[in-house]
Amino acid sequence: MYPQHIRHWIADAEIDASTGETFEKRCPIDDRVLATVARGTTQDVERAIDAASKAADAWGRLPAPRRGEVLGRAAALLRARERELAEIIQAETGKPWKNAAAEVGSSADLAVFMESEGSRFYGRTMTSPIPNRAVRTLRTPIGVCAAIMPFNSPLAGIAWKVFPALLCGNAVVAKSHEQTPYTAVAFGRLLADAGLPTGLYSAVQGLGSEVGAALISDNRVGVVSFTGSAQTGKTIQQAVSARAILAKVCLELGGKNPLVVCDDADLAVAAQHAVASAFIDAGQRCASGSRLIVFDRVYDRFREALLAQTATLRIGSGPDDDCGPVISRESLDRLLRTVNDAVSRGAHVVCGGQRVERLAPGYYMEPTILENVDATDEVSQLELFGPVTCLYRVTDFEEAVALANFTGFGLTGAIHTVNTHRIEEFIARYRAGLVSVNGPTYGAGPHMPFGGVKNSGNGFREPGTEALDVYCEWKTVVVNHDPARV
Ligand code: NAD
């Protein structure tokens, strides 16, 4: 099922890199080499952009509801191919089966939502102070969109960008992630089967510093939509600013998300949500709960509930497992080193901190909880993107809000309390794109705008209707319908 060699998907065909060079993709479950992957070049990127530029104009002139019909067919195919696609996701990321399958379902849900947006492609009509003037706004396509995604939810990551981009009348060239190369090809095949005209979706394999950099530097690319780390996002924004012709840059970046547990919270419920937030997908989620901020009065009891809940997690990638491996050996080594270094600075390991030996050579790490960590320490400030979370003790609500905001990120955050004043204060004062009350730190749906503030993003939101603002330009139209009267 999973191919031994993975090529680009350009103009509805699988093709090799122009140099014939490749790199290896390994499986996180057992460290075996899954496939060799085409190592793309600038020439390959140009080929994909050529195809996209040729196809974009006619597609952009189709009525939006007609474009939406392709997404409707893609939704049906996603559901029909759930097993095949979940197998690819699982081979590439190692995530437990239920999470891989859920990703296919949520991608289909997004296609359905975006299809319906084709019938609601609203602009506005405005008044004019001048007689005989009609003023309105229209959404117009941008042309060629570059889509660059992270590895953690490979299919949903592509779907979040490609469905709204296509609905808005653009062609997409995706930079396929090094760690999830075949998902982008299988997605291309599915779109072709759904009737998407040739050239409107391509995926180029290769390294970020090579094909990613070539893609965003091409002046024909009118919008760069990036989801990934803050560091790469900043590099991309700088690179696009240096181009002869500017492009819109949408950045959806990382998080260091707090989950606040007040002294009136249901501690068992809060512990359940804290564990799910910290450890699902091995903590490799932008919205993962990596900072657990707990009132002093309930700290010991919450810690106990948290440990008990963590102990129920099943580590592995099977049908009943909860917590899979991290994406690569490098990532596992980095996480183990980070925990060790934190311990050498005084952190205490409440649980975990080690590789799961029984699952080696798979890249499984024990769910890890640290305490006695300073808020300025790098484990408190850097996004670790692994199954590591920290416990912090605070005396009251004011201190909790201050600590929640004491981060360069601002993606999501949760509060557990039954006090409505605390709830409203947290919603108002915690600076982030998403606030969850008595729930986990994650929570997005196809109809919900998602994104962050500070180093978590540059103001755009995906998906929801708001995603259309990433992939469209607003055009204001002024019609003087009695030109004789100036
Ligand atoms: P990353 O930034 O390392 O890589 C993301 C993509 O960028 C990869 O495809 C990579 O090849 C490419 N890239 C790297 N350098 C590039 C360059 N110079 N030019 C163009 N492309 C380049 O991120 P990752 O490790 O793949 O993913 C994890 C990150 O993604 C975390 O920070 C996580 O929080 C974030 N994330 C954010 C969201 C969100 O919605 N905000 C969702 C999921 C993941």
Residues whose N, C-alpha, C, O or C-beta is under 5 A from the ligand:
A	BS01	NAD	I148 M149 P150 F151 K175 S176 H177 E178 L207 G208 S209 G212 A213 T227 G228 S229 A230 T232 T235 E252 L253 G254 G255 R285 C286 S456
